[in-house]
Amino acid sequence: MSLLVRNRGAILLLMLNNFIIFTGIGLIIPIMPSYMNLLHINGSVLGLLVAAFSITQLVFSPIAGRLSDSIGRKKVILAGLLLFAVSEWLFGASSTLPFLFLARMLGGVSAALVMPAVMAYTADVTSEEERGKGMGFINAAITTGFIIGPGIGGYLAEYGIRVPFYAAAVGGLLAMAVTAFFLREVPKAAQTSDGSDTKMAPAGLLRQLAGAYRAPYFISLIVVFVASFGLANFETVFGLFVDHKFGFTPKDIAFIITFGSVCGAVVQITIFGWILNRFGEKRVITLSIFVSILFIIFTLLVHTFWLMVAVTFVLFLAMDILRPAIGTQMSKFANEEQGYVAGLNSAFTSLGNIIGPIIAGALFDMNVNYPYILASIVLVFGFLLSFKSRETQYELESRSVR
């Protein structure tokens, strides 16, 4: 509890921000299949819409991460929250593809601004030992938003298919107001006595990505990319998959996502920090990928609603553990360049989220099962690669003590 209220409740405020934002994102999840049918959009176009979000997130993530190191986390977070509200309103108000793509691109910029800055802020105000706990709190807020959001979205859709998008925009503005009034800025994470960065990384996106191979966390970045690619194959077409294959309604999809996210939120809030401190990020990441592979395959084999609920319950739990574990591992490699490394993490995530949805959408139009077959194959590669990732210094020291 002391971690939540320390620094004028900074972690608690960041949790509230993420909760509001991802509740807004969760609002629209169960109605997307119906919305796509309304606009006569197929799987390929849906994949491109998802990729448009990730392309702009990729381009701006390293820039935003470095920007948060230079001008401060709070300003970057505020800008991202404002863009999020604009993008959700525009998506709900649009009926033509050009404006839908513009809305998704603005949403990608907002994600690039918010997520690296939030993760870097969390790293700024936590020690290495409590870093996993802090990241767990932040991701628990994200998961909780996904828990509540779909249920609310399914209800709001009764008043109009576009209403959840407008509600998400209001949520973004609310999160922006909370941040502006209550969140206090922290000192720059990477600063020498003369005010310059201790290690200036290449400024351009391509130079940053190309230079990442020399970093001690490069293998971890590749794992980030592969895991994002595989999981994006699953997540992009999940609503369409259960809609086409089983005829699930928006409320059915909302229930599945809500039920599958509950356990993840409980784990992140209660024992996630202990899990990482006990077993280390590397082991947790490897096991989470393995479980994801297994249960993605199971989604192809089940044929009833309740079996799908059970399978996605475990699968979402594995995802909810995998993502903050990777983020925590990266932050421990970052030292004084938290914003920069968080930006690289977001950039490699976006690479996977660009290629994955495009391929998943095209494969879905061929056969509804193909995206999940590919996701399993790609995650197998990530599973094998995770064995080669380095352990953090804290993991090595903890193991020597035991």
C-alpha positions as CSV (number, residue, x, y, z in Angstrom):
1,M,0.0,0.0,0.0
2,S,2.9,2.4,0.7
3,L,4.0,2.2,-2.9
4,L,0.6,3.3,-4.1
5,V,0.5,6.5,-1.9
6,R,4.2,7.4,-2.1
7,N,5.1,10.5,-4.2
8,R,1.6,12.0,-3.6
9,G,0.0,8.8,-4.9
10,A,1.8,8.8,-8.3
11,I,1.3,5.1,-8.9
12,L,-2.3,5.3,-7.9
13,L,-2.9,8.2,-10.3
14,L,-1.2,6.4,-13.1
15,M,-3.3,3.3,-12.4
16,L,-6.4,5.5,-12.5
17,N,-5.3,7.0,-15.9
18,N,-4.7,3.6,-17.4
19,F,-7.9,2.3,-15.9
20,I,-10.0,5.0,-17.6
21,I,-8.2,4.8,-20.9
22,F,-8.4,1.0,-21.2
23,T,-12.0,1.0,-20.0
24,G,-12.5,3.3,-23.0
25,I,-10.7,0.9,-25.3
26,G,-12.6,-2.1,-23.8
27,L,-15.9,-0.4,-24.4
28,I,-15.6,-0.9,-28.2
29,I,-14.2,-4.5,-28.2
30,P,-17.5,-6.4,-28.2
31,I,-19.2,-4.3,-30.8
32,M,-16.4,-4.2,-33.4
33,P,-17.7,-7.2,-35.3
34,S,-21.1,-5.6,-35.6
35,Y,-19.5,-2.3,-36.4
36,M,-17.4,-3.8,-39.2
37,N,-20.5,-5.5,-40.6
38,L,-22.4,-2.2,-40.5
39,L,-19.6,-0.6,-42.6
40,H,-19.1,-3.7,-44.8
41,I,-15.5,-4.1,-43.7
42,N,-13.8,-7.6,-44.1
43,G,-11.0,-9.2,-42.2
44,S,-8.3,-7.8,-44.5
45,V,-9.4,-4.2,-44.0
46,L,-9.8,-4.7,-40.2
47,G,-6.2,-6.0,-40.1
48,L,-5.1,-2.9,-42.0
49,L,-7.0,-0.6,-39.5
50,V,-5.3,-2.3,-36.6
51,A,-1.9,-2.0,-38.4
52,A,-2.5,1.7,-39.0
53,F,-2.7,2.2,-35.3
54,S,0.5,0.3,-34.8
55,I,2.5,1.9,-37.6
56,T,2.1,5.4,-36.1
57,Q,2.8,3.9,-32.6
58,L,6.0,2.4,-34.0
59,V,7.1,5.7,-35.7
60,F,6.5,7.8,-32.6
61,S,7.3,5.5,-29.7
62,P,11.1,6.0,-29.6
63,I,10.7,9.7,-30.2
64,A,8.1,9.9,-27.4
65,G,10.3,7.9,-25.1
66,R,13.2,10.2,-25.6
67,L,10.8,13.2,-25.4
68,S,9.6,12.1,-22.0
69,D,13.2,11.9,-20.8
70,S,13.8,15.5,-22.0
71,I,10.7,17.5,-21.3
72,G,9.1,15.3,-18.6
73,R,6.7,12.4,-18.3
74,K,3.6,14.4,-17.4
75,K,3.5,16.7,-20.5
76,V,3.9,13.7,-22.8
77,I,1.1,11.7,-21.0
78,L,-1.3,14.7,-21.2
79,A,-0.7,15.1,-25.0
80,G,-1.3,11.4,-25.5
81,L,-4.6,11.4,-23.5
82,L,-5.9,14.4,-25.5
83,L,-5.1,12.6,-28.8
84,F,-6.8,9.4,-27.5
85,A,-10.0,11.3,-26.9
86,V,-9.9,12.9,-30.4
87,S,-9.2,9.6,-32.1
88,E,-12.1,7.7,-30.4
89,W,-14.5,10.5,-31.2
90,L,-13.4,10.6,-34.8
91,F,-13.7,6.8,-35.2
92,G,-17.2,6.9,-33.9
93,A,-18.3,9.8,-36.0
94,S,-16.8,8.5,-39.3
95,S,-18.4,6.3,-41.9
96,T,-15.7,6.4,-44.6
97,L,-12.5,4.5,-44.7
98,P,-10.1,7.5,-45.0
99,F,-11.4,9.0,-41.7
100,L,-11.4,5.6,-40.0
101,F,-7.7,5.2,-40.9
102,L,-7.0,8.8,-39.7
103,A,-8.7,8.0,-36.4
104,R,-6.7,4.9,-36.0
105,M,-3.4,6.7,-36.8
106,L,-4.1,9.4,-34.2
107,G,-4.9,6.6,-31.7
108,G,-1.5,5.1,-32.5
109,V,0.3,8.4,-31.8
110,S,-1.6,8.7,-28.5
111,A,-0.5,5.2,-27.4
112,A,3.1,6.0,-28.4
113,L,3.0,9.1,-26.1
114,V,1.2,7.6,-23.1
115,M,2.5,4.0,-22.6
116,P,6.4,4.6,-22.6
117,A,5.9,7.7,-20.4
118,V,3.7,5.8,-17.9
119,M,6.1,2.9,-17.8
120,A,9.1,5.2,-17.5
121,Y,7.4,7.2,-14.7
122,T,6.7,4.0,-12.8
123,A,10.4,3.0,-13.1
124,D,11.4,6.5,-11.9
125,V,9.5,6.1,-8.6
126,T,10.3,2.5,-7.8
127,S,13.4,0.6,-6.7
128,E,14.5,-2.5,-8.7
129,E,13.1,-4.8,-6.0
130,E,9.6,-3.2,-6.2
131,R,9.7,-2.5,-9.9
132,G,7.8,-5.7,-10.7
133,K,5.2,-4.8,-8.1
134,G,4.8,-1.3,-9.6
135,M,4.6,-2.6,-13.2
136,G,2.0,-5.2,-11.9
137,F,-0.1,-2.4,-10.4
138,I,0.0,-0.4,-13.7
139,N,-0.9,-3.4,-15.8
140,A,-3.6,-4.5,-13.3
141,A,-5.3,-1.1,-14.0
142,I,-5.1,-1.9,-17.7
143,T,-6.6,-5.4,-17.2
144,T,-9.3,-4.0,-14.9
145,G,-10.3,-1.5,-17.6
146,F,-10.6,-4.4,-20.0
147,I,-12.7,-6.3,-17.5
148,I,-15.2,-3.5,-17.0
149,G,-15.0,-1.9,-20.4
150,P,-16.5,-4.7,-22.6
151,G,-19.5,-5.1,-20.2
152,I,-20.2,-1.4,-20.3
153,G,-19.7,-1.4,-24.1
154,G,-22.2,-4.2,-24.6
155,Y,-24.7,-2.2,-22.6
156,L,-24.1,1.1,-24.3
157,A,-24.4,-0.5,-27.7
158,E,-28.1,-0.9,-27.0
159,Y,-28.4,2.9,-27.3
160,G,-26.5,3.0,-30.6
161,I,-23.6,1.2,-32.2
162,R,-21.5,4.4,-32.1
163,V,-22.2,5.3,-28.5
164,P,-19.2,3.3,-27.0
165,F,-16.8,5.3,-29.1
166,Y,-18.1,8.6,-27.8
167,A,-18.0,7.2,-24.3
168,A,-14.3,6.3,-24.8
169,A,-13.6,9.8,-25.9
170,V,-15.1,11.2,-22.7
171,G,-13.0,8.7,-20.7
172,G,-9.9,10.1,-22.3
173,L,-10.8,13.6,-21.4
174,L,-11.5,12.6,-17.9
175,A,-8.1,10.9,-17.6
176,M,-6.4,14.0,-19.0
177,A,-8.1,16.2,-16.3
178,V,-7.1,13.9,-13.5
179,T,-3.5,13.9,-14.7
180,A,-3.3,17.6,-15.2
181,F,-4.6,18.4,-11.7
182,F,-3.1,15.7,-9.5
183,L,0.0,14.0,-11.1
184,R,3.3,15.7,-10.1
185,E,6.2,15.7,-12.5
186,V,9.4,13.8,-11.5
187,P,13.0,14.8,-12.2
188,K,14.5,13.7,-15.5
189,A,15.5,10.0,-15.5
190,A,18.7,10.4,-17.5
191,Q,20.7,13.5,-16.6
192,T,24.3,14.3,-15.8
193,S,25.5,17.3,-13.7
194,D,25.6,19.5,-16.7
195,G,22.1,18.6,-17.8
196,S,22.9,16.4,-20.7
197,D,21.8,12.8,-21.2
198,T,24.4,10.4,-19.8
199,K,24.0,8.2,-22.9
200,M,22.5,9.8,-25.9
201,A,21.0,7.3,-28.2
202,P,20.6,7.9,-32.0
203,A,17.7,10.3,-32.4
204,G,16.1,8.8,-35.6
205,L,13.7,5.9,-35.4
206,L,15.6,3.8,-37.9
207,R,18.9,4.6,-36.3
208,Q,17.5,3.7,-32.9
209,L,16.1,0.4,-34.1
210,A,19.3,-0.4,-36.0
211,G,21.4,0.5,-33.1
212,A,19.4,-1.7,-30.7
213,Y,21.3,-4.8,-31.7
214,R,24.3,-3.7,-29.7
215,A,22.3,-3.3,-26.5
216,P,22.3,-6.1,-23.8
217,Y,18.6,-6.3,-24.1
218,F,18.4,-6.9,-27.9
219,I,17.3,-10.6,-27.6
220,S,14.6,-9.4,-25.2
221,L,13.5,-6.9,-27.9
222,I,13.2,-9.7,-30.4
223,V,11.1,-11.7,-28.0
224,V,8.9,-8.6,-27.6
225,F,8.5,-8.5,-31.4
226,V,7.8,-12.2,-31.8
227,A,5.3,-12.4,-28.9
228,S,3.5,-9.3,-30.1
229,F,3.3,-10.7,-33.6
230,G,1.8,-14.0,-32.4
231,L,-0.6,-12.5,-29.9
232,A,-1.7,-9.8,-32.4
233,N,-2.8,-12.7,-34.7
234,F,-5.0,-14.0,-32.0
235,E,-6.4,-10.7,-30.7
236,T,-7.1,-8.9,-34.0
237,V,-9.6,-11.4,-35.3
238,F,-10.9,-12.9,-32.0
239,G,-14.2,-11.0,-32.2
240,L,-14.7,-11.9,-35.8
241,F,-13.6,-15.5,-35.1
242,V,-16.2,-16.2,-32.5
243,D,-18.8,-14.2,-34.4
244,H,-18.3,-16.2,-37.6
245,K,-17.6,-19.6,-36.2
246,F,-20.1,-19.7,-33.3
247,G,-22.4,-16.7,-33.9
248,F,-21.5,-15.1,-30.6
249,T,-23.3,-11.7,-29.9
250,P,-21.6,-8.6,-28.6
251,K,-22.7,-9.5,-25.1
252,D,-21.3,-13.0,-25.4
253,I,-17.9,-11.5,-26.5
254,A,-18.0,-9.0,-23.7
255,F,-18.6,-11.9,-21.2
256,I,-15.7,-13.9,-22.5
257,I,-13.2,-11.0,-22.4
258,T,-14.4,-9.9,-19.0
259,F,-14.3,-13.4,-17.5
260,G,-10.8,-14.1,-19.0
261,S,-9.4,-10.8,-17.7
262,V,-10.5,-11.1,-14.0
263,C,-7.9,-13.6,-13.0
264,G,-5.1,-11.6,-14.7
265,A,-6.0,-8.5,-12.7
266,V,-6.1,-10.4,-9.4
267,V,-2.7,-11.9,-10.1
268,Q,-1.2,-8.5,-11.1
269,I,-2.4,-6.8,-8.0
270,T,-1.6,-9.5,-5.5
271,I,1.3,-11.8,-6.4
272,F,2.8,-10.6,-9.7
273,G,5.7,-8.8,-7.9
274,W,6.4,-11.9,-5.8
275,I,6.3,-14.2,-8.9
276,L,8.9,-12.1,-10.6
277,N,11.1,-11.8,-7.5
278,R,10.8,-15.5,-6.9
279,F,11.3,-17.0,-10.4
280,G,12.8,-14.1,-12.4
281,E,11.5,-12.3,-15.5
282,K,13.2,-14.8,-17.9
283,R,11.4,-17.9,-16.5
284,V,8.1,-16.2,-16.2
285,I,8.3,-14.9,-19.8
286,T,9.2,-18.4,-21.2
287,L,6.4,-20.1,-19.3
288,S,3.8,-17.5,-20.3
289,I,4.7,-17.9,-24.0
290,F,4.4,-21.7,-23.7
291,V,1.0,-21.5,-22.1
292,S,-0.2,-19.0,-24.7
293,I,0.9,-21.4,-27.5
294,L,-1.0,-24.3,-25.9
295,F,-4.2,-22.5,-25.3
296,I,-4.3,-20.7,-28.7
297,I,-4.3,-24.3,-30.2
298,F,-7.1,-25.2,-27.8
299,T,-9.3,-22.4,-29.2
300,L,-9.3,-24.3,-32.5
301,L,-10.5,-27.5,-30.9
302,V,-13.3,-26.3,-28.6
303,H,-16.9,-26.1,-29.9
304,T,-19.0,-24.8,-27.1
305,F,-19.4,-21.4,-25.4
306,W,-18.3,-22.5,-21.9
307,L,-15.3,-24.4,-23.2
308,M,-14.3,-21.2,-25.1
309,V,-14.7,-19.2,-21.9
310,A,-12.4,-21.7,-20.0
311,V,-9.7,-21.7,-22.7
312,T,-9.7,-17.9,-23.1
313,F,-9.6,-17.5,-19.3
314,V,-6.2,-19.2,-19.1
315,L,-5.0,-17.7,-22.3
316,F,-5.7,-14.1,-21.2
317,L,-4.1,-14.9,-17.9
318,A,-0.9,-15.9,-19.6
319,M,-1.0,-12.7,-21.8
320,D,-1.6,-10.5,-18.7
321,I,1.5,-12.0,-17.0
322,L,3.7,-12.0,-20.1
323,R,3.3,-8.3,-21.0
324,P,4.2,-6.7,-17.7
325,A,7.0,-9.3,-17.2
326,I,8.6,-8.2,-20.4
327,G,8.2,-4.5,-19.5
328,T,9.7,-5.1,-16.1
329,Q,12.7,-7.0,-17.6
330,M,13.3,-4.1,-20.1
331,S,13.1,-1.5,-17.4
332,K,15.8,-3.3,-15.3
333,F,18.1,-3.2,-18.3
334,A,17.5,0.5,-18.9
335,N,19.3,2.0,-15.9
336,E,19.1,5.8,-16.5
337,E,17.5,5.6,-19.9
338,Q,14.0,4.5,-18.9
339,G,12.1,6.6,-21.4
340,Y,14.3,5.6,-24.3
341,V,14.2,1.8,-23.5
342,A,10.4,2.0,-22.8
343,G,10.1,3.6,-26.3
344,L,12.1,0.8,-27.9
345,N,10.0,-1.7,-26.1
346,S,6.8,0.0,-27.5
347,A,8.4,0.2,-31.0
348,F,9.2,-3.5,-31.2
349,T,5.7,-4.2,-29.9
350,S,4.3,-2.1,-32.6
351,L,6.4,-3.9,-35.3
352,G,4.7,-7.1,-34.2
353,N,1.3,-5.4,-34.1
354,I,1.8,-4.1,-37.6
355,I,2.7,-7.3,-39.4
356,G,0.5,-9.6,-37.2
357,P,-2.9,-8.0,-37.9
358,I,-2.3,-7.5,-41.6
359,I,-1.4,-11.2,-42.1
360,A,-4.2,-12.3,-39.6
361,G,-6.8,-10.3,-41.5
362,A,-5.8,-11.7,-44.9
363,L,-5.6,-15.3,-43.5
364,F,-9.0,-14.9,-41.8
365,D,-10.6,-14.1,-45.2
366,M,-9.2,-17.4,-46.4
367,N,-10.1,-19.5,-43.4
368,V,-11.1,-18.5,-39.9
369,N,-8.7,-20.9,-38.3
370,Y,-5.5,-19.8,-40.2
371,P,-4.6,-16.8,-38.0
372,Y,-4.5,-19.0,-34.9
373,I,-2.4,-21.6,-36.6
374,L,0.1,-19.0,-37.6
375,A,0.1,-17.4,-34.1
376,S,1.0,-20.7,-32.6
377,I,3.9,-21.3,-35.0
378,V,5.3,-17.8,-34.4
379,L,5.0,-18.1,-30.7
380,V,6.9,-21.4,-30.7
381,F,9.8,-19.4,-32.2
382,G,9.5,-16.8,-29.5
383,F,9.4,-19.6,-26.9
384,L,12.7,-21.0,-28.1
385,L,14.3,-17.5,-28.4
386,S,13.3,-16.6,-24.9
387,F,15.8,-19.1,-23.6
388,K,18.6,-17.0,-25.1
389,S,17.6,-13.7,-23.4
390,R,19.8,-12.4,-20.7
391,E,18.9,-12.3,-17.0
392,T,18.9,-8.9,-15.3
393,Q,21.5,-8.0,-12.7
394,Y,18.8,-8.2,-10.0
395,E,17.9,-11.8,-11.1
396,L,21.5,-12.9,-11.0
397,E,22.0,-11.3,-7.5
398,S,18.8,-12.8,-6.2
399,R,19.7,-16.3,-7.4
400,S,23.2,-16.1,-5.9
401,V,21.6,-15.1,-2.5
402,R,19.3,-18.2,-2.7
